[in-house]
Amino acid sequence: MKRTYLLLIVLLLTGVDAAYAQADIRKVDFQNFTYKPYCAGEDAQNVTVKKGEYSKETQMDGYVDHFYFNILGVEYGDLTGDKQDEAVVLSVCNTGGTGQFTEGFIYAMKAGKPSLIARVPGGDRADGGLRFLTVENGHLVIDANDADANSGACCPEYAIRSTYRLAGDKLIELGKGVRRALYPAETLAFDRGAFGKTFSVTVGTDDRKRYTLGARAGQTLTVSVNTSDAALRLLGDTDAAEGKNSINAKLPKSGDYTFEISNYSDKPIQVTVTVSIK
């Protein structure tokens, strides 16, 4: 009798723990999960990720068709006001070309299982691509590349941060989004009497730093870096001769000039930059 009673207690406690685990969306492994993204075609299709990734190659007539779908991040917060967290999942997919199509998914726990309650439409890179999704004060915050910036699909220059409330399966914008430059230029100034300066900067993965300085017509601007992992570029329509880890330009008019240091590697880099104007 005593043994039966103890077994009953164990079963009850186990059932409580299981029910709690099923009710807590933070227990759901969204890195090993099945999604239905629209990026694979007009109709949503099942895609099961393992460790946040899915890829497939299909042999076609004369070429190989590539498809991948990756999870970029998962955020949590109460979007419905029921004092239970929802999960906001950001994804990106590629269907074999240059396009990188982002899409967001909002899940809530229903009957002990994660249920898709809303989607966050995205875009292709600079054309409305989602940068991040998060939950703040019960609202969904969307940071997306500005599709109206005319910066080309490859290279977003501006982003818009917008706030939404979730009403059923609809997202309703609150106020007007805030637009910002993704790569604002920092003004460089030389010490009094100096013709140049050397400084160090950390450039993150797929990031860039921009610097602006004033010069006179006929002067020569030279910029060099200490690593080939950094790409140098003089912005605008001024011609610049490219050397090994350097650029050199004779300036056609007086005014401000901006150069850019980019990092296309898969890790942050520490760059020593030397700039001179003579």
C-alpha positions as CSV (number, residue, x, y, z in Angstrom):
1,M,0.0,0.0,0.0
2,K,2.8,2.4,0.9
3,R,4.7,1.5,-2.2
4,T,1.6,2.2,-4.4
5,Y,1.1,5.5,-2.6
6,L,4.6,6.6,-3.3
7,L,4.3,5.6,-7.0
8,L,1.2,7.7,-7.3
9,I,2.9,10.7,-5.9
10,V,5.8,10.3,-8.3
11,L,3.4,10.0,-11.3
12,L,1.5,13.1,-10.2
13,L,4.7,15.1,-9.8
14,T,6.0,13.9,-13.2
15,G,2.7,14.9,-14.8
16,V,2.9,18.4,-13.2
17,D,6.4,18.9,-14.6
18,A,5.5,17.6,-18.0
19,A,2.4,19.9,-18.1
20,Y,4.6,22.9,-17.1
21,A,7.2,22.1,-19.7
22,Q,4.5,21.9,-22.4
23,A,3.0,25.2,-21.3
24,D,6.4,27.1,-21.3
25,I,7.2,28.2,-24.8
26,R,10.8,28.8,-23.7
27,K,11.2,25.1,-23.5
28,V,10.5,24.7,-27.2
29,D,13.6,24.0,-29.2
30,F,13.2,26.4,-32.2
31,Q,16.6,25.5,-33.5
32,N,15.3,22.0,-34.1
33,F,11.8,22.7,-35.4
34,T,9.5,22.5,-38.4
35,Y,8.5,25.8,-40.1
36,K,6.3,26.7,-43.0
37,P,8.1,29.6,-44.7
38,Y,6.8,31.2,-47.9
39,C,10.3,31.8,-49.3
40,A,10.3,28.4,-51.1
41,G,7.3,29.2,-53.3
42,E,3.9,30.7,-53.5
43,D,2.6,28.2,-50.9
44,A,4.2,27.6,-47.5
45,Q,6.1,24.4,-47.3
46,N,7.4,22.4,-44.4
47,V,11.0,22.9,-43.6
48,T,12.6,21.2,-40.6
49,V,15.8,22.7,-39.3
50,K,18.5,20.9,-37.4
51,K,20.7,23.2,-35.2
52,G,19.0,26.1,-36.9
53,E,19.8,25.2,-40.4
54,Y,18.3,23.4,-43.4
55,S,19.8,23.0,-46.9
56,K,18.8,21.0,-50.0
57,E,20.3,20.4,-53.4
58,T,18.2,19.2,-56.3
59,Q,19.7,18.0,-59.6
60,M,17.9,19.8,-62.4
61,D,18.4,19.7,-66.1
62,G,21.9,21.0,-66.5
63,Y,22.3,22.6,-63.1
64,V,22.0,22.0,-59.3
65,D,19.2,23.9,-57.5
66,H,20.2,25.1,-54.1
67,F,17.9,26.0,-51.2
68,Y,18.7,26.8,-47.6
69,F,16.7,28.1,-44.6
70,N,18.4,29.3,-41.4
71,I,17.1,30.6,-38.1
72,L,18.8,33.9,-37.1
73,G,17.4,34.3,-33.7
74,V,14.6,33.8,-31.2
75,E,13.2,36.4,-28.8
76,Y,10.5,36.1,-26.1
77,G,7.9,38.4,-24.6
78,D,4.2,38.7,-23.9
79,L,2.6,40.2,-27.0
80,T,-1.0,39.2,-26.3
81,G,-1.4,40.5,-22.7
82,D,-2.2,37.0,-21.3
83,K,0.9,37.1,-19.0
84,Q,2.4,34.2,-21.0
85,D,5.4,34.7,-23.3
86,E,5.2,34.3,-27.1
87,A,8.2,33.4,-29.2
88,V,9.4,35.6,-32.1
89,V,11.6,33.8,-34.6
90,L,13.6,35.5,-37.3
91,S,14.6,33.4,-40.4
92,V,16.4,33.9,-43.7
93,C,16.3,31.7,-46.8
94,N,18.0,31.5,-50.2
95,T,16.5,29.8,-53.2
96,G,19.6,29.5,-55.2
97,G,20.2,33.1,-56.4
98,T,21.6,36.2,-54.7
99,G,18.4,36.9,-52.8
100,Q,18.4,36.6,-49.0
101,F,14.7,36.6,-48.0
102,T,13.9,37.2,-44.3
103,E,10.6,36.3,-42.6
104,G,9.4,36.3,-39.0
105,F,7.2,33.9,-37.1
106,I,5.2,34.5,-33.9
107,Y,4.3,31.4,-31.8
108,A,2.1,31.0,-28.7
109,M,1.5,27.9,-26.6
110,K,-2.0,26.4,-27.3
111,A,-3.1,23.1,-25.9
112,G,0.4,22.5,-24.7
113,K,1.9,22.9,-28.2
114,P,3.6,25.9,-30.0
115,S,1.1,27.4,-32.5
116,L,1.9,29.9,-35.2
117,I,-0.3,32.9,-34.5
118,A,1.2,35.6,-36.8
119,R,3.8,36.2,-39.5
120,V,6.2,39.1,-39.9
121,P,6.7,39.8,-43.6
122,G,10.2,40.7,-44.7
123,G,12.1,41.3,-47.9
124,D,15.3,40.7,-49.8
125,R,18.3,42.4,-48.1
126,A,18.0,46.2,-48.7
127,D,14.5,45.8,-50.1
128,G,12.8,45.5,-46.7
129,G,14.9,42.8,-45.2
130,L,14.5,42.3,-41.5
131,R,17.5,43.1,-39.3
132,F,16.1,42.1,-35.9
133,L,12.8,41.4,-34.1
134,T,12.3,41.9,-30.4
135,V,9.6,42.5,-27.8
136,E,9.5,45.7,-25.7
137,N,6.8,46.6,-23.2
138,G,4.3,44.1,-24.8
139,H,4.9,45.3,-28.3
140,L,6.8,43.9,-31.3
141,V,9.8,46.0,-32.4
142,I,10.8,45.5,-36.0
143,D,14.1,46.8,-37.4
144,A,14.1,46.5,-41.2
145,N,16.2,47.8,-44.1
146,D,14.5,50.8,-45.7
147,A,13.1,49.6,-49.0
148,D,12.7,53.2,-50.3
149,A,16.4,54.2,-49.8
150,N,17.3,53.3,-53.5
151,S,20.6,51.8,-52.3
152,G,20.5,48.6,-54.4
153,A,19.5,45.2,-53.1
154,C,23.0,44.3,-52.1
155,C,23.8,47.3,-49.9
156,P,21.3,48.7,-47.4
157,E,22.2,52.2,-46.3
158,Y,19.2,53.0,-44.0
159,A,17.0,51.1,-41.6
160,I,13.6,51.8,-40.1
161,R,12.7,50.8,-36.5
162,S,8.9,50.4,-36.0
163,T,6.7,49.3,-33.2
164,Y,3.6,47.2,-33.5
165,R,0.9,45.7,-31.4
166,L,-0.5,42.2,-32.1
167,A,-4.2,42.0,-32.6
168,G,-5.2,38.5,-33.4
169,D,-3.0,37.5,-36.3
170,K,-2.6,41.1,-37.5
171,L,0.3,43.5,-36.7
172,I,-0.9,47.1,-36.2
173,E,1.8,49.9,-36.4
174,L,2.0,52.3,-33.5
175,G,3.1,55.7,-34.6
176,K,5.7,56.3,-37.3
177,G,8.9,54.3,-37.7
178,V,12.3,56.0,-37.0
179,R,14.7,56.0,-39.9
180,R,18.5,55.9,-39.3
181,A,21.7,55.6,-41.3
182,L,23.3,52.2,-40.9
183,Y,26.8,53.6,-41.4
184,P,27.1,57.2,-40.1
185,A,30.4,58.8,-40.9
186,E,32.7,60.0,-38.1
187,T,34.6,63.2,-38.7
188,L,38.4,63.0,-38.6
189,A,40.5,65.9,-37.4
190,F,44.3,66.0,-37.4
191,D,46.4,67.5,-34.6
192,R,47.4,71.1,-35.1
193,G,50.2,71.3,-37.7
194,A,49.9,67.6,-38.6
195,F,49.2,66.3,-42.1
196,G,47.8,63.0,-41.0
197,K,47.1,60.6,-38.2
198,T,47.1,56.9,-37.3
199,F,44.4,55.2,-35.2
200,S,42.9,51.7,-34.5
201,V,39.3,50.6,-34.9
202,T,37.5,47.3,-34.6
203,V,35.2,46.4,-37.5
204,G,32.6,43.8,-36.9
205,T,31.6,40.9,-39.2
206,D,29.9,42.3,-42.4
207,D,30.2,45.8,-41.0
208,R,31.8,48.9,-42.2
209,K,33.2,52.2,-40.7
210,R,33.2,55.5,-42.5
211,Y,35.3,58.6,-41.9
212,T,34.9,62.1,-43.3
213,L,37.6,64.8,-43.5
214,G,38.0,68.1,-45.2
215,A,40.6,68.9,-47.9
216,R,41.5,71.4,-50.6
217,A,41.5,71.0,-54.3
218,G,44.8,69.6,-55.6
219,Q,45.7,67.9,-52.4
220,T,46.4,64.1,-52.3
221,L,44.5,61.9,-49.9
222,T,46.2,58.6,-48.9
223,V,44.6,56.0,-46.7
224,S,46.2,52.6,-45.7
225,V,45.4,49.8,-43.4
226,N,47.5,47.0,-41.9
227,T,45.5,44.0,-43.0
228,S,44.2,42.6,-46.2
229,D,41.0,41.5,-44.4
230,A,39.8,45.1,-44.5
231,A,38.5,46.6,-47.8
232,L,39.1,50.3,-48.5
233,R,36.9,52.5,-50.6
234,L,36.7,56.2,-51.3
235,L,33.0,57.2,-51.5
236,G,31.6,59.5,-54.2
237,D,32.7,60.0,-57.8
238,T,36.3,60.8,-57.0
239,D,38.8,58.4,-58.7
240,A,41.2,56.7,-56.3
241,A,44.2,54.5,-57.2
242,E,44.2,51.3,-55.3
243,G,47.4,49.8,-53.8
244,K,48.1,46.9,-51.5
245,N,45.8,47.7,-48.5
246,S,45.7,51.4,-49.6
247,I,44.0,54.0,-51.7
248,N,45.5,57.2,-53.1
249,A,43.5,60.1,-54.7
250,K,44.3,63.5,-56.0
251,L,41.3,65.6,-54.9
252,P,39.5,67.6,-57.7
253,K,37.8,70.1,-55.5
254,S,37.7,71.6,-52.0
255,G,35.2,70.0,-49.5
256,D,34.6,66.9,-47.5
257,Y,35.6,63.4,-48.5
258,T,34.6,60.1,-47.0
259,F,36.4,56.8,-47.0
260,E,35.1,53.4,-45.9
261,I,36.7,50.4,-44.2
262,S,34.7,47.2,-44.7
263,N,35.0,43.7,-43.1
264,Y,33.7,40.9,-45.2
265,S,35.2,38.1,-43.1
266,D,33.4,35.8,-40.7
267,K,35.0,37.4,-37.6
268,P,35.6,41.0,-36.2
269,I,39.0,42.5,-37.2
270,Q,41.2,45.0,-35.5
271,V,42.5,47.5,-38.1
272,T,45.2,50.1,-37.8
273,V,44.4,53.0,-40.2
274,T,46.9,55.7,-41.4
275,V,45.5,58.8,-43.1
276,S,47.3,61.7,-44.7
277,I,46.5,64.7,-46.8
278,K,49.4,66.6,-48.5
